[in-house]
Amino acid sequence: MLERIRVRRLGVGRPRCRPDHVIADKAYSSRGFRAYLRKRGIGHTIPEKIDQQRHRRNRGRRGGRPPTFDRETYRRRNTVERCFNQLKHFRGIATRFDKTAASYEAAVSLASFLLWARSV
């Protein structure tokens, strides 16, 4: 999913394809995913799973340092989660009735527009 990000620039130039920061839940706390983000120079706030913490502590000094985690930044993630929950009120999006990825993406765009229009 991170490969498909395109953020338009205000002026001229091609769109940015690397986010400044990624905030994810514990499902994305694997070493491989963190290494991928580090390699691309993307900052991240991802909590560490309990079993990963325990495994690192059991290894002692060889376990390494715990990854940095900013609790305040992680709390802002709930704004995005609430947006996803509002999108799921649209039945077609919640159940993925669309046959192709392009039509599903169009439905998400349309639903996002409708949610934005309601809020204005």
TITI-218886 format. One record per residue: x, y, z of N, C-alpha, C, CB in turn. Coordinates in steps of 0.1 Angstrom, whole numbers, plus 2048, in hexadecimal, padded with zeros to 3 digits. Glycine has a CB too. Layout:
BEGIN
XYZXYZXYZXYZ/...
END
This chain:
BEGIN
8087F480080080080080980D8007F780080C/81480C80781D81880782381B7FA828816811/8238117F18298137E381F81C7DB82C8067DC/81281C7DE8098237D68068317DA7FC81B7D5/80C8367E580A8437EA80F84E7E08108457F8/8068577DD80A8627D480386F7DA8058607C5/80C8787DE8078857E480B8907DB80C8877F3/8018977D68048A27CC80B8AD7D37F78A77C6/8148B37CC81B8BF7D18138CB7CE8298C07CA/8158D67D680E8E27D48128E97C78108EB7E0/81F8E97C48248EF7B88258E57AD8318F67BB/8308E77A58338DE79A83B8D27A083A8E578F/83B8C77988438BC79C83B8AF79E84A8BF7A9/8428A479D83B89879F8368957AD84488C79A/82C88D7AF82788B7BC8318847C681A8837BC/8308877D28388807DC8338727DE8388877EA/83C8687E083885A7E183D8557EE83D8527D6/84385D7F784885980484286180F857859804/83A85B81883486382283F86782C82985B829/83C87183484587683F84586C84A841884843/83986784E83885F85A82C855858835868866/82E84985E82483F85D82083C86C829832856/81383B86E80D83787B80582B879805843882/80982087F80381387D80080C88B80B80A874/7F880288A7F57FA8967FE7EE8987E67F5897/7FC7E68A28057DC8A58077D189A8017D58B2/7FD7D08927FE7C688780A7C987E7F17C687F/80F7D587D81A7D98748277DA87C8167E586D/8287D48878347D68908407CC88C8307D589E/83F7C58818497BC87E8567C387B8457B3872/8617BB87D86F7C187A8707C486C8797B787F/86A7BC86386C7BE8558657CB8508657B384D/8597CE8568527DA8528597E68578447DA858/85E7E68648667F18698737F386186A7EE878/8797E885D8867E98548827F084788C7DC852/8777EC8418737F28348718018368667EB82F/86A80584186881484387581B84585F81684F/87E81584D88B81B84F89381D84389381385A/89381283A89A81282D89581E824899805826/88882082588282B81C883839823874828819/88883983088984683787C84B83C88F85082E/87284383F86584784386484585385A83E83C/86185085A85F84F86885384786B85E85D86E/85384087784783887A84583888984982A875/83883688C83383489A82B82889A82B84189F/83181D89F82A81089F82D80A8AD82F806894/8228068B48258008C182A7F28C08177FF8CA/8327ED8C98387E08C982F7D68CF8467E08CF/82D7CA8C98257C08CF82B7BB8DC8237B48C6/8237B68E58287B18F28327A68F181C7AD8FB/82F79C8E88387918E68457958E08317868DD/84579F8D88527A48D285A7AB8DD84F7AE8C7/8537B38E685A7B98F18617AE8FA8507C28FA/8597A48FD85E79990686979290085278F909/8697908F38737898EC8807918EC86F7858DD/87F79E8EA88A7A78EA8907A88F88867B58E5/8887A890288D7A991089479C9148827AC91A/88F79090F8957849128A378290C88C77890E/8A57899018B27888FA8BD7919018B178C8EC/8B879990B8C17A19128C87AC90A8CC799918/8D57AE90B8DC7B89038DB7B68F48EA7BA908/8DA7A98F08DA7A68E28CC7A98DC8DD7988E0/8C27AC8E48B57AF8E08B37BC8D98AB7AE8EB/8BD7C58DC8BD7D38D68B47DC8DE8B87D28C8/8B37E88D98AB7F28DF89D7F18DA8B08018DC/8937F58E28857F58DE8838008D387B7F78E9/87A7FE8C98788098C08718158C686F8038B4/8748208C186E82C8C785F82C8C48748398C1/8588328CE8498328CD84483F8D38438268D3/83D8478CC8388548D18298528D383A8608C7/8258528E081784F8E380D85A8DE81684E8F2/8128668DE8098718DA8068708CB80F87F8DD/81086D8C380E86C8B58058608B281C86A8AE/8078558B97FE8498B77F084C8BB80383E8C0/7ED8558C47DF8588C87D88608BC7DF8618D4/7E08678B47D986E8A97D586489E7E38788A3/7D985889F7D584E8957C684B8957DC841897/7BF84E8A07B184B8A17A98548987AD84E8AF/7AE85F8937A78678897A586087C7AF875887/7AF8598787AF85186C7A684586E7BD84D867/7A683F87979E83387C78F83787C7A182D889/78C84388177E84888077984A87277C854889/78284F86A77F85185C77C84485578B858854/78483A85878182C85277482785778D822856/77182986376482586875882C862763827878/75A83985E74F84085774E83A84975284F857/75983784375983183575282483576783082F/75381C84074D80F84173E81084275380784C/73881C84472A81D84572481B83772682B84A/72C81D82C72881B81F72980C81C731823814/71E80581971D7F78197277F180F70F7F3816/7287F78037307F17F973F7F17FC72E7F97EC/7437FB8047517FC8087547F281475480B80D/74A7F181D74C7E882874D7D98247417E9832/7457D68197447C881574C7C58087367C4813/7527CF80275A7CD7F67537C57EB7677C67F9/7477CB7E77407C47DC7467C67CF7327CA7DC/74E7D07CD7547D47C075D7C87BB75B7E17C0/75C7C67AE7647BB7A87737BF7A675E7B779A/7757CB7A37837D07A07887DA7AA7847D6792/7957DA7AB79B7E47B57997F27B17AA7E17B6/7987F47A379680279E7888077A279780378F/77E7FE7A17708037A576F8047B47667F979F/7767FC7BC7767FE7CA77C80B7CE77D7F27D1/78780E7C878E81A7CB7868267C779C81B7C3/77E8257BC7758307B876A8327C276F82D7AA/7658277C875A8277D275F82E7DE7558197D5/76C82A7E27728317EE7738407EC77F82A7F2/7788437E07798527DD76C8597DE7808547CF/7628537D87548597D874F85A7E674B8517CF/7518507EE74C8507FC75485A80474E842803/76085C802769866808764874805777864805/7618767F875B8837F474E8867FB75A8837E5/74587C7FB73887E80273A88181172F871800/74387A81774587D82574B88B82774F87382B/75488F81E75989D81F74E8A781C76589F815/7458A481273B8AE80F7318B081B7338A9802/72E8A58227268A682E72C8AE839723898833/7398AE83A7408B58457418C484274D8AF848/7408C88357428D68327358DE8347468D8824/
END
